[in-house]
């Protein structure tokens, strides 16, 4: 499997079709996932993309990092693995001795 790329700083109006058209200039896209709000369907301003080869992914980073799209400079880099997060209370300690 090729490198997974993170594409950030997208305009909220960005669409999957727009990203596919732009990033297909570098090579064959294996997968593209524009992250959207589950209630409104609006883009959250970032996406994940995979190419068929690592060479294509490296070329996309070089070509599109700081590329201006819809008035915003894109951030394109290799995606980091998803970190485990504690379940439940969003990391807050509700059992602390502080009184609010």
Helices and strands as residue ranges (DSSP letters): E 4-8, H 16-23, E 29-36, E 43-51, H 54-64, E 68-69, E 72-73, E 75-78
